Amino acid sequence: MLQDILVGKNALFADGVQTVLRGHENRYRRVVLLKGNLVQNSRSEGRGISARVNKNGTYGFASIAEYTKEAADKVIKASTENALFLGKHSGRNIALPTSLGTGTIPLNAQIVDVEQKIIIDFCKELDAHIEKTYPELTSRTVVYTEDSQDRIIYTSDAYNGHLVTPRCFIYVWMNAQSKDGVPVELFKAFGGFGSFFDQFKKPEDLYPEVDQLYQKVMDKREGVYAQAGYKTVVLGGMMGGMLAHEAVGHTVEADLVKGGSVAGPNLNKQVASELVTMIDFAHTFDGKMAPLPVYLDDEGTKAEDAVLIKDGILVGYMNDRESAAEYGMKPLGNARGWSFSDEPLIRMRNTCIMPGKNTVEEMIASVEDGYYLIDSGNGQADLTGEFMFGVTCGYEIKHGKLGKALLDTTVTGVAFEMLKTVDMVSDTVEWSSSGFCGKKQSMAVGMGGPHMRCKIMIGGR
């Protein structure tokens, strides 16, 4: 945990500028077992201090890979000088974004250090269970990862705070071979927000879900290729979460709106079925902690939920303080940087399509000839909302019942057009918090969604 050596440094902030001083540490761990062999065992930490200054709309930024009081003095001085120098040549003279309040956000969590041997022994026990229980696998991999952020923030005119985001996961990969000799693979991530013992007590707690993963691999081993075409499908929660993040979420980040995204001309217009409401949650969902809670962003803005689509209407963007002022919106805490040397960018936090009223069973039963698409291994989209996602786990739906598993395929479409075809939404939400968003710099994100019945273009063999 970072010790607060930045307190009092706001006395060095220059008059007439907005300043954010940030102390920041990232900690990483990784353990990899391939067929029982330890092939990677690593840990690292990186820490430093940064400062960002806004003078008349021109930003100056500086960072240093030291965490000392002297380093804080240096970055405040350098970032202020950078802003003043650049301001002389930019010709900008823009009113500074108005503050939405000041105060202190209290420490929200702790990062607990655990001996590396404990992690390795846990992974070995889990791997031994997989080897013994599932002899038909051709290969297996168990991976432990941890990436935690610890940030201390002081500002000239906004909130201060000490924010901690510990997260850790165990990934289990299973490999087999289809009846035609085609390799098949599936994986599952276990874990989430917190340190090791917050998520993992004993290996046998994971066995039931590991067994479900194995059953899906065995189903996929007997799988068939999807029939290409425009099909009625039931998207699983993880597929809906991928869509919410990649194909919709990025288009409504205000910096990308300014870059020409499809969301620009569609504000206050219908972009989805009236059954679709999409929110970027700050730290709480349904009365409980969101998968990756954000209480304060790296501009000192207190985090609140950002409603993006309401009953099918695009109603807002995700903003930093500057873009919020430009669009006449309220900044809600979406400006974040991954490491001390990264300037804050507009980022998603916990982006989710809200649940509806149908059960998953009702949705599957309503499909005469289509597909149930459960998981995606990857995806990409552009600023038009056009997307292509890989489908790694899915099943046929024939006469309202699940059929054979699918071999790997793809789905494509344009998000705002596809969302207009949604006519059923499940009453439960699934979340994933194991991923990273790669917008210029890595960022841990949560994404989720309900099951949705819609029409989509699916690839074949």
URUR-V24879 format. One record per pair of residues at least 6 apart in sequence whose C-alpha atoms are under 6 Angstrom apart, sorted by the first residue. I is the first residue (numbers start at 1). J is the second residue. Records with the same first field share a line. If there is no record, write none. Layout:
I = J  J
This chain:
17 = 54  55
18 = 53  54  156
19 = 52  53  155  156
20 = 51  52  154  155
21 = 50  51  153  154
22 = 49  50  152  153
23 = 49  151  152
24 = 47  48  150  151  340
25 = 46  47  149  150
26 = 45  46  148  149
27 = 44  45  147  148
28 = 43  44  146  147
29 = 42  43  145  146
30 = 41  42  144  145
31 = 40  41  143  144
32 = 38  39  40  142  143
33 = 39  141  142
34 = 141
35 = 140
48 = 64  65  66  67  340
49 = 63  64  340
50 = 62  63  340
51 = 61  62  75  76
52 = 60  61  79
53 = 59  60  79  80
56 = 93  94  95
57 = 94
58 = 83  87
59 = 83
60 = 79  82  83
61 = 79
62 = 75  79
63 = 75  341
97 = 322
99 = 158
101 = 158
102 = 158  159
103 = 159
104 = 159  160  161
105 = 161
107 = 162  163
109 = 164
111 = 166
112 = 195
126 = 203
137 = 175  176
138 = 175  176
139 = 175
140 = 173  174
141 = 172  173
142 = 171  172
143 = 170  171
144 = 169  170
145 = 168  169
146 = 167  168
147 = 167
148 = 165  166  167
149 = 164  165
150 = 163  164
151 = 162  163
152 = 161  162
153 = 160  161
154 = 160
158 = 300
159 = 300
166 = 193  194  195
167 = 192  193  194
168 = 191  192
169 = 190  191
170 = 189  190
171 = 188  189
172 = 187  188
173 = 186  187
174 = 185  186
175 = 184  185
176 = 183  184
177 = 183  184
178 = 221  222
191 = 199
219 = 405
220 = 405
223 = 404  405  406  407
224 = 406  407
225 = 406  407  461
226 = 460
227 = 460
228 = 458  459  460
229 = 457  458
230 = 456  457
231 = 370  455  456
232 = 370  454  455
233 = 370  371  372  453  454  455
234 = 372  452  453
235 = 373  451  452
236 = 373  374  451
237 = 430  449  450  451
238 = 375
239 = 375
240 = 449
241 = 447  448  449
246 = 381
247 = 381  385  387  415
251 = 261  263  383
252 = 263  317
253 = 317  318
254 = 317  318  319
257 = 264
261 = 383  384
262 = 384
267 = 314
268 = 313  314  315
269 = 313  314
270 = 312  313
271 = 312  313  416
272 = 312  416  419  420
273 = 312  419  420  422
274 = 311  312
275 = 311
276 = 311  312
277 = 309  310  311  353  354
278 = 308  309  352  353  354
279 = 306  307  308  351  352
280 = 305  306  350  351
281 = 305  350
282 = 294  303  304  305
283 = 289  290  293  294
284 = 290
291 = 433  446
292 = 446
295 = 303
296 = 302  303
297 = 333  335  336
298 = 335  336
301 = 333
302 = 333
303 = 332  333
304 = 332
308 = 314  315  316  317
309 = 315
319 = 331
320 = 331  335  346
321 = 331
324 = 330  331
334 = 346  347
335 = 344  345  346  347
336 = 344  345
337 = 343  344
338 = 443
349 = 445  446
350 = 446  447
351 = 447
352 = 447  448  449
353 = 449
355 = 426  427  428  450
356 = 425  426  427
357 = 426  427
358 = 425  426  427
359 = 426  427
360 = 426
364 = 400
365 = 400
366 = 400
367 = 400
368 = 398  399  400
369 = 397  398
370 = 397
371 = 395  396  397
372 = 394  395
373 = 394
374 = 393  394
375 = 391  392  393
376 = 390  391  392
377 = 390  392
378 = 389  390
379 = 388  389
380 = 387  388
381 = 387
385 = 414  415
386 = 413  414
387 = 412  413
388 = 411  412
389 = 410  411
390 = 409  410
391 = 408  409  410
392 = 408
394 = 405  406
395 = 404  405  406
396 = 402  403  404
397 = 403
409 = 459
410 = 458  459
411 = 457  458
412 = 457
421 = 454  455
422 = 453  454
423 = 453
424 = 452  453
425 = 451  452
426 = 450  451
428 = 450
429 = 449  450
430 = 448  449
431 = 447  448
432 = 446  447  448
433 = 445  446
436 = 443  444  445
437 = 443
